[in-house]
Amino acid sequence: MTVSVSPTPPAIKPAAMRSMLGSATSAALAQTGKNPGLTGEGRTVAARARAAAGMARAPRLCSATTNRALIAPSAACRARRRCAFPLSDRILRARLLHCREQEEKHMTTLTLSTRIADDADEHAALITGWSQRYVQLSAGAYLGRLHEVQLPQMQLFNEYAEQATYQHCVPPAGTLWFGLPDEQAGASLRFAGREVTPCSVLVAPGGEEFCLRTPERFLIGGVVMAPADAETAAAWRRGGPRIIPLPGPLYRALKALPARALALAGEAPEQLLGAGAFPREVSSALLGVLAAGGTPIDRRAVQDRQLRWVEQTERWAHCAGDAPASVDALCQRLHVTRRTLQNGFQAVTATAPLGFMRAQQMAAVRRALCDRAQAARPIRDIAAAFGFDNPSQFSQDYRAHFGEAPSRTRERTGCTHSPAAAACC
């Protein structure tokens, strides 16, 4: 569900309107319209001004037709009107036009949306403007949910995933992302290959990929901000990903910001748009946190090497016919001992190497089953290409991991081609 909301402009009281238009035109507003110095068109303008002065609300100070006449008249028409209208009424028209310009300057729209996914890949595509890839790590039916409000210079969201995931995320280029994970995320949360302590803000520049390992039943808030200028944007890119631990009360106040924005979007959208105070409050709070503490993630040689092992394992798992058959085979390819590999995977993914590799292979099979170009290919052949040689065992493992049979995945996504393609699964 996506809803675009335009805020109701603030009420303009008659007294304020008269003050805004000036004393010279206040007299004209008080008249009955029988001004001998006005042409018929001039009387119409004065009448419209009197109507505007008496309105409780002023969503538009001029009609569309009048706007066109005021904004783009011909040269001859402008000359005639200068002669026909007294000075006071020309001032009235100019000030009415100025009021409209100021109103339109602050009028814009926001997008409020709620999206739900029952697949990790579908979930990855929910956030507006991001490039992402999710892999489900834990076993069970998947549920992903996103509540998002999109403003002209800011994006705020709350995201939930029922199952543990390993994510590759790229925020929109030229922005800065602040991640606000739930305090109860636990010890298995990883950001850019590092363990995340409770009450820590995650920061990453837009246009650059970071990895996020999330636990089961994970909730995270997010704020994406656009920089005020090119110099600020360059400074953000130089900073790189970072983890900023905060005191509990301060962190909880920041964590509540996305939920507040979502509530305001439905109840008081004018506070989020134009001259609304809320976006300034969010920017000030988060940039203050960024300036006050936190250092870029230390990319030591050992940790970089561990991250490369994980990335290489992902590539092999998703390349049909190239996945290692066992942890020993994986160790041989990476030229490390089994213990070293175990420690490296635990540090980066909070998962054992074999479990991580199998989850990646399962994800690769699932993507192939959802690919219409492979609808005629038997499920057993797809499974075998990614290292699952026993069709019966594969079917059981797939059902346990995703909560549905492989054939059901094809049916649900509309990729069923023939009974032969669904053989033995």
C-alpha positions in Angstrom: 0.0 0.0 0.0 1.5 3.4 -1.0 -0.2 6.7 -0.1 0.9 10.1 -1.3 -0.1 12.8 1.2 -0.1 16.6 0.6 -0.3 18.6 3.8 -3.2 21.1 4.4 -1.7 24.6 4.4 -1.9 26.5 7.7 -4.9 28.7 8.2 -4.5 32.4 7.3 -6.7 34.6 9.4 -8.4 37.7 7.9 -6.3 40.0 10.2 -3.1 38.4 9.2 -4.1 38.6 5.5 -4.8 42.3 5.8 -1.4 42.9 7.5 0.3 40.8 4.8 -1.3 42.7 2.0 -0.6 46.2 3.5 -2.6 49.2 4.5 -3.0 50.5 0.9 -5.0 47.5 0.0 -6.8 47.0 3.3 -9.1 49.9 2.3 -9.8 48.2 -1.0 -10.8 45.0 0.8 -13.2 46.9 3.0 -15.0 48.4 0.0 -18.0 46.8 -1.6 -16.4 46.6 -5.0 -17.9 49.9 -6.5 -14.5 51.5 -7.0 -14.8 54.0 -9.9 -11.1 53.6 -10.6 -11.4 49.9 -11.4 -12.3 48.2 -14.7 -14.6 45.2 -14.7 -11.5 42.9 -14.5 -10.1 45.0 -11.7 -13.3 44.6 -9.7 -13.1 40.9 -10.1 -9.6 40.8 -8.7 -10.6 43.0 -5.7 -13.6 40.7 -5.1 -11.3 37.7 -5.1 -9.0 39.5 -2.6 -11.9 40.1 -0.3 -12.9 36.5 -0.5 -9.4 35.4 0.2 -9.3 37.7 3.3 -12.4 36.1 4.7 -11.4 32.4 4.3 -10.6 30.3 7.3 -8.1 28.3 5.2 -6.2 29.4 2.1 -5.1 26.3 0.1 -5.0 28.5 -3.0 -4.9 32.3 -3.0 -5.8 32.5 -6.7 -7.7 30.3 -9.1 -5.7 28.5 -11.8 -7.2 30.8 -14.5 -6.2 33.9 -12.6 -2.7 32.5 -12.0 -2.1 32.1 -15.7 -3.2 35.7 -16.4 -1.0 37.0 -13.6 2.1 34.9 -14.3 2.5 35.1 -18.0 0.5 38.0 -19.6 1.6 39.5 -23.0 3.6 42.7 -23.1 0.7 44.6 -24.5 -1.6 43.2 -21.9 0.8 44.3 -19.1 0.9 47.8 -20.5 -2.9 48.1 -20.6 -3.2 46.8 -17.1 -0.7 49.3 -15.7 -2.8 52.0 -17.1 -6.2 50.5 -16.1 -5.3 49.5 -12.5 -4.6 52.0 -9.7 -1.3 51.5 -7.9 -3.0 50.0 -4.8 -4.5 47.2 -6.9 -1.3 46.4 -8.7 0.3 46.1 -5.3 -2.5 43.8 -4.3 -2.0 41.6 -7.3 1.8 41.4 -6.8 1.4 40.5 -3.1 -1.2 37.8 -3.9 1.3 36.3 -6.4 4.1 36.5 -3.8 1.9 34.7 -1.3 1.2 31.9 -3.8 4.9 31.6 -4.6 5.8 31.2 -0.9 3.0 28.7 -0.5 4.2 26.5 -3.4 7.8 26.7 -2.2 6.8 24.7 0.9 4.2 22.5 -0.8 5.4 19.0 -1.7 4.5 15.4 -1.1 5.6 12.5 1.0 5.2 8.8 0.3 4.0 6.5 3.1 4.0 2.8 2.4 3.8 -0.6 4.1 5.1 -3.6 2.2 5.2 -7.3 3.1 7.3 -10.1 1.5 7.3 -13.9 2.0 10.7 -14.4 0.4 14.1 -13.0 1.2 14.8 -11.8 -2.4 11.4 -10.1 -2.5 12.1 -8.4 0.9 15.5 -7.1 -0.4 13.6 -5.2 -3.1 11.2 -3.4 -0.8 13.2 -0.4 0.3 13.0 2.5 -2.1 16.2 3.5 -3.9 18.4 0.7 -2.4 20.3 -2.1 -4.2 20.2 -5.2 -2.0 20.5 -9.0 -1.9 19.3 -11.1 1.1 19.9 -14.7 1.8 17.8 -16.6 4.4 20.1 -18.4 6.9 17.6 -19.9 9.4 15.0 -22.5 8.7 11.3 -21.7 8.5 8.7 -19.8 6.5 9.9 -16.3 5.7 8.2 -13.0 6.6 9.6 -9.6 5.9 7.9 -6.3 6.5 8.8 -2.7 5.7 7.1 0.6 6.9 8.6 3.5 5.0 8.1 7.3 4.7 9.9 9.0 1.9 10.5 12.8 2.2 12.3 15.1 -0.3 15.6 15.0 1.5 15.2 12.1 3.9 14.0 8.5 4.1 12.9 6.8 7.3 11.8 3.2 7.8 11.3 0.3 10.2 12.1 -3.1 8.8 11.4 -6.5 10.2 12.6 -10.0 9.2 11.3 -13.2 10.8 14.3 -15.3 9.8 18.0 -14.7 10.1 19.6 -13.3 7.0 22.9 -12.3 5.4 22.5 -9.1 3.5 24.5 -7.1 0.9 23.2 -3.5 1.0 23.9 -0.4 -1.0 22.1 2.8 0.1 21.3 5.5 -2.5 24.4 7.2 -3.8 25.2 10.6 -2.3 23.4 9.9 1.0 24.3 8.7 4.5 22.5 5.8 6.2 22.0 5.5 10.0 20.9 2.0 11.1 19.2 1.7 14.5 18.9 -2.0 15.4 16.7 -3.3 18.2 18.5 -3.5 21.5 17.6 -7.1 21.9 19.3 -8.2 18.6 21.7 -10.4 20.5 25.3 -11.4 19.8 24.8 -12.7 16.3 24.3 -9.3 14.7 27.2 -8.3 12.4 27.9 -5.2 10.5 30.7 -5.1 7.9 32.1 -8.2 9.4 32.1 -6.8 13.0 30.1 -7.7 16.0 27.6 -5.0 17.1 27.1 -4.2 20.7 23.7 -3.1 22.1 22.7 0.5 21.7 25.1 1.1 18.7 24.3 3.2 15.7 25.4 1.8 12.4 26.6 4.3 9.8 27.4 3.8 6.1 27.8 6.2 3.1 25.5 5.8 0.1 26.7 4.2 -3.1 29.0 1.7 -1.2 28.2 -1.9 -0.3 28.1 -3.1 3.3 27.2 -6.5 4.7 24.7 -7.1 7.5 24.1 -10.4 9.3 20.8 -10.2 11.1 19.4 -12.6 13.7 15.8 -14.1 13.8 12.9 -11.8 14.5 15.1 -8.8 13.8 13.8 -5.2 13.8 15.9 -2.3 12.6 15.1 1.4 12.1 16.7 3.3 9.3 17.3 7.0 8.4 18.8 8.0 5.0 19.8 11.6 4.7 20.9 13.7 1.7 23.9 16.0 2.3 23.5 19.7 2.3 26.4 20.3 -0.1 29.1 18.5 -2.1 31.7 19.0 0.5 29.6 17.3 3.2 28.9 14.4 0.8 32.6 13.9 0.2 33.3 13.9 3.9 30.7 11.2 4.4 32.2 9.0 1.7 35.7 9.3 3.3 34.3 8.3 6.7 33.3 4.8 5.5 31.2 2.4 7.6 31.3 2.9 11.3 29.7 1.7 14.6 28.9 4.3 17.2 28.1 3.0 20.7 25.7 5.4 22.7 24.3 5.6 26.2 21.0 3.7 26.4 18.6 6.7 26.9 20.1 8.6 24.0 20.0 5.5 21.7 16.4 4.8 22.6 15.5 8.4 21.7 17.1 8.1 18.3 15.6 4.6 17.8 12.1 6.1 18.2 12.6 8.6 15.3 11.5 6.4 12.4 8.3 5.3 14.3 7.6 9.0 15.1 8.0 9.9 11.4 5.6 7.1 10.4 3.0 8.3 12.9 3.3 11.9 11.8 3.0 11.0 8.1 -0.5 9.7 8.8 -1.6 12.2 11.4 0.2 15.5 10.8 2.2 15.4 7.5 2.7 19.2 7.5 5.3 18.6 10.3 7.4 16.5 7.9 7.3 18.8 4.9 8.4 22.3 3.9 9.3 24.2 7.0 8.3 21.4 9.3 10.5 21.0 12.4 10.8 17.2 12.5 13.3 16.7 9.6 15.5 19.4 11.1 15.3 17.7 14.5 16.3 14.3 13.0 19.2 15.8 11.0 20.5 17.7 14.0 20.3 14.7 16.3 22.0 12.2 13.9 24.7 14.6 12.7 25.5 15.4 16.3 26.0 11.8 17.0 28.2 11.5 14.0 30.4 14.4 15.0 30.6 13.4 18.7 31.9 9.9 18.4 32.6 6.8 16.5 35.5 5.9 14.3 35.6 4.1 10.9 35.7 0.3 11.2 39.3 -0.8 11.5 40.1 -2.9 8.4 42.9 -5.0 9.8 44.5 -7.6 7.6 43.1 -10.6 9.5 39.5 -9.3 9.4 39.8 -8.4 5.8 41.0 -11.9 5.0 38.1 -13.4 6.9 35.6 -11.3 5.0 37.2 -12.3 1.7 36.7 -16.0 2.6 33.0 -15.4 3.2 32.6 -13.5 -0.1 34.5 -16.1 -2.1 32.3 -18.9 -0.6 29.2 -16.9 -1.6 30.5 -16.7 -5.2 31.2 -20.4 -5.4 27.9 -21.4 -3.8 25.9 -19.3 -6.4 27.9 -20.6 -9.4 26.3 -23.7 -10.7 28.6 -26.7 -10.7 31.4 -24.9 -8.8 30.3 -25.2 -5.2 32.7 -27.1 -2.8 31.2 -30.5 -1.8 32.4 -30.2 1.9 34.1 -28.0 4.4 37.3 -29.8 3.8 37.0 -29.0 0.1 36.3 -25.4 1.0 39.4 -25.3 3.2 41.5 -26.7 0.4 40.3 -24.0 -2.0 40.9 -21.2 0.5 44.2 -22.7 1.7 43.3 -22.5 5.4 42.9 -25.0 8.2 39.5 -26.1 9.3 39.8 -24.3 12.6 41.0 -21.1 11.1 38.0 -21.2 8.6 35.6 -21.9 11.5 36.8 -18.9 13.5 36.7 -16.6 10.5 33.1 -17.5 9.6 32.0 -17.2 13.2 33.6 -13.7 13.4 32.0 -12.4 10.1 28.7 -14.3 9.8 28.0 -15.8 13.3 27.5 -19.1 11.4 29.5 -22.2 10.7 31.0 -22.5 7.3 28.9 -25.5 6.2 25.7 -24.0 7.4 26.4 -20.7 5.6 27.4 -22.4 2.4 24.3 -24.6 2.4 22.0 -21.6 3.0 23.7 -19.9 0.0 23.2 -22.9 -2.2 19.6 -23.2 -1.2 19.1 -19.6 -2.1 20.7 -20.2 -5.5 18.3 -23.0 -6.2 15.3 -21.0 -5.1 16.2 -18.1 -7.4 16.5 -20.6 -10.3 13.1 -22.0 -9.5 11.7 -18.5 -9.6 13.3 -17.8 -13.0 10.8 -18.1 -15.8 13.6 -18.8 -18.3 14.3 -22.1 -16.4 10.6 -23.1 -16.0 11.1 -26.1 -18.3 14.2 -27.3 -16.4 13.5 -30.2 -14.0 13.9 -29.3 -10.3 16.2 -32.3 -9.8 18.6 -30.9 -12.4 18.6 -27.4 -10.8 19.3 -28.9 -7.4 22.1 -31.1 -8.7 23.8 -28.1 -10.3 24.1 -26.5 -6.9 25.4 -29.5 -5.1 22.3 -31.4 -4.0 22.7 -34.8 -5.7 20.1 -36.7 -3.7 16.6 -35.5 -5.0 14.7 -36.9 -2.0 17.0 -35.5 0.6 17.1 -32.2 -1.2 13.3 -32.0 -1.2 13.2 -32.6 2.6 16.0 -30.0 3.2 14.3 -27.4 1.0 11.0 -27.8 2.7 12.6 -27.5 6.2 14.6 -24.4 5.2 11.8 -22.5 3.4 8.6 -23.9 4.8 7.4 -25.2 1.4 8.2 -27.8 -1.2 10.3 -26.8 -4.3 7.3 -27.4 -6.6 5.2 -25.1 -4.5 7.8 -22.3 -5.0 7.4 -22.7 -8.7 3.6 -22.7 -8.5 3.5 -19.7 -6.3 5.7 -17.6 -8.5 4.0 -18.7 -11.7 7.1 -20.6 -13.1 5.4 -24.0 -13.5 6.0 -25.2 -17.1 5.1 -28.9 -17.2 4.7 -31.9 -14.8 8.1 -33.2 -15.9 9.8 -30.0 -14.7 8.4 -30.7 -11.2 9.6 -34.3 -11.1 10.4 -35.9 -7.7 10.0 -32.6 -5.8 
